[in-house]
Every structure is written in structure tokens, then in C-alpha cells.
Amino acid sequence: MAPSPSIQALIDRAAEWEQALRCAIGSLTELHWQVVAALVREVVPEAAGVRLHGHYTTDGIRLSLVAVLGHDESVLPIDPDRFGRLSKALSESLRWIAEDEQVAVMGASDYDLPAPPPVEEPAMVTTVALPDGQLRVWEPDTADNDLGRLYVLDVLGVDLKVWQRSDGLCVHLGGDADSRQVSPVLLIGVNDGEESEHSL
């Protein structure tokens, strides 16, 4: 006997939510792996993998960190105190991975760390062409605590950067511009003060 339309609608809705839940759990597990990778690489930048030990506890399956591995699967040395702090910091993510990936293999197993996410470069807002160079404007770089856009004046072989940062207004001068250099000598004066000579 087929279920009534109202019951079938509930069954279909439950199936949709179950599928959405499986997707969410998969995404969250992947995020926990990224947390593991970020924490491990913060302590050992050259880390490529980890050796984890699975074991049963009264609260279920648990994973613990045994070693950090290099690209050739060798064990990388870590100061014992830092290793202990790293293990403690990883506990929540390893618990989630163990429970939600239903780790079945007990004992030590090696796992490759996920690749670090690509570094997102700040987006360019605009470019203004000038007779002897150009002016480029970039969105704030939140990784550097920028509070405002970055203005880059590239003219006559001089690269001038101006931007607002959390600790003050920054001005950087350099000779790494793309525009044609007209002189290797740069004279700099601030607030009508005496000029100082610099080489580009």
C-alpha cells in the first residue's frame, strides 16, 4: 500500500534534509582537516602530513597526533613542549574527524594534509594612465590590517605607495617601478624640511 500524498511529502522532505545534512557534515569535516593543516603548518611550516593514532575511549573513537611528516614521509623533529601544545590545540578537530568520518582502522595511520588555500590578492579598483607612468588603486589588504585602499603612483621610475593602516598612515618609496627611470638619484623632503639624497 502506497503512503498517502501528505505522508509521501514528509518522507521526501526528510530525504532532502538528510542529503543536505550529509553535505554539511562533509563540508565541516573538510574544514576541520584544514584547521588541522593550518595548526600543524604554524608549528612546522614544511609539514606535508600527520601520523594519527586511532583508539577507543569511553566516549567513542578518538584520534591523537603521533608525529608530523615531511614530503618524503619522514618524521619531522618538534620541540616536545610545542608538540604537546599542538596536540592539545588539535583535539576538537581530530575528535570531529574521528567521529564523522567513522574511523574504523585502529592504531597509527598516516594522512596527507590538504593543500593550503591560495592566497587571495587584493583586487584592483582602478588604473589611471599618466604621461610618464600610472596610478593604481587597490582594495584594502585585510591580512595586513589595512584600513583603507592602497594608492600606488608609478612615475618616472619611482614607486610611491600610500595607504592607511591600523597603526598609522604609511608612505613607501622605492625604485622598483615599471615606469622609465629618469635619474638614479632621489631627493626627499618632508614638510618643507631639508632634502635627503637616496639612490634608486
N, C-alpha and C positions, 0 to 999 in steps of 0.2 A: 504494500500500500504506500503510495507516494505521500510525502508530507504536504500539508496544506500550503497554499501560497504564502501565508504570513509566516509560517514556520520555516519554509524554504528561504524566505528573505532574511530571516535571522541567521540561518546557517550560512548563507552566502556572505552576510556582513561579518560574521565571526571569522570566516575563512580569509576575508580581505584584511581584517585586523591582525590575524595570525601571520599573514605574509608580510605585512608592514612591520610587525614586531620582529620577525626573523631578520629583515633587512636592517632594522635599527640595531639589533644585537650584533650583527656582522660589522656594521659601521663603528659601533662603540668598541668592539674588540680590536678592530684595526687601529682605532685611536689610542687604545691602551698600549698596543705594540709601538706606536710612535712615541708615546710617553717613555716607554722602556728605552727605546733607542736614544732619545734626547738626553735622558738622565745618564745613561751609560757613556755616551759620547762627551758629555760635560766633564766626566771624570777621566775618560780615556778617549781622546779625540780620534785615534786611529782604529777604534773598535769596529769590527765587522760582524761580530756575532756574540752570542752568550751561551754558556752551558748552564742549563737549569736542571734542578732535581725535583722530580715529582714524588709526592708521598701522601699517604692518607693521614688525616687527623680526625679528631672527634667532630670537627666542623666540615669535613669533606676533603676533597683533593686540594692540595696546595703545591705551588711551585716555589722554589727558593733558588737564588743565584749562587752558582758554584764557582764560575770563572768567567772572565771576559776574554774573547777570542779575537785574534788578528785576522788579516786577509788570508794567511796561509794556515788558518785554524790552530795556530799556536796560542798558548795561554799567555796573555799579556800581564806583566807584573803591575800590581796596585798596592799602595800602602795599606796595611791591614785596617787602620782606622778609617780611611776613605772607603775601603771596601765594605766595612760594616755600615757606614752611613748610607752608602749607595744601596745596599741590600734593604735597609730599613725604608728608604725612600721608594723602592720598587714594590713594596709589599702589596699595596692596593691594586696596582695594575697587574701584578703576577697572579693575585687571587682571582681577579676578574677573568684573566686569560685561562687559568686552570679550570674555572667553573663553567665558563660559557663556551669554551672550545671542547669541553668534556675530555680533558686529557686522560688517555687510557694507559699510556706507557709509563710505568713507574721507574724510578731510577734516573740516572743522568742522561740527558739528551741535548744535542747542540742545535741551536736555532740561529738562522741568519737574521740580522737586524734589517728592518726596512730602510730603504734609502732615505736620506734626509730630504725634506721638502725643498723644492727650488726656491732660491732667494728671490723674492719679488722686488724688482727695481721700482723706485718711484716713477709715476707716469709723468711725461712731459705735458705741460699745459699749452705752451705756445713757443714759437720761434719767430724772432723778428730779424730780418736781414738788414745789415748795416753796410755802408760803403766799404769798410775795412774789417768786417767780421760779422758777428751776430750776437743777439741776446736770446738766451734760452731761459725758460721759466719751468720749474719742476714742482710737483706736488710735495708736501712735507714728507720726510722720511721718519716714520714713527719709531723705527728701530733706533734712531739717533736722538730721540726726544725733541725733534724739531717742532716748533710751534707755528711756523709759517712756511710759505713757499721759498724755494731756493732760486735766486736770480744769478745767472751766470753770464757775465759780459766777456765775450771773447773778441778782442780787438787789438790790432797792431802787435800781435804776438804775446799779448798779456791776457791771462785768465783771471778774472775777478769774480769771486763768489761772495754773495751777501745773503744771510738768512738769519731768522730769529730762532734761537734755541732756548731751552728751559733755563739755562744759566747765563743768558745774555745775547746780545746781538753780535754775530760773527762775521768777520770780513777776512777772506783769504786771498792772497795774491800769489800767482805762480806764472812760470814761463812755459807751462805745458799746453798752451793754447794751440788750436788748429789754424788760427789766422796767421798771416805772414808777419814774421818778426822784423821790425824796422830798426831795432837797436838792442844790443846785449846789455845795455845799462838801464836800470830802472831807478828813478829818483822818487822817493816817497816822503810826503809831508802830511802831517795830521793837524787839523785846526790851525792852519797857517803857521805851524811850527817849522823849525829848521828841517830842510830836506836831508834824508839819509840815502846813501847810494847802495844799490844792490845789483847783483849780476843775475841775468836771466839764463 
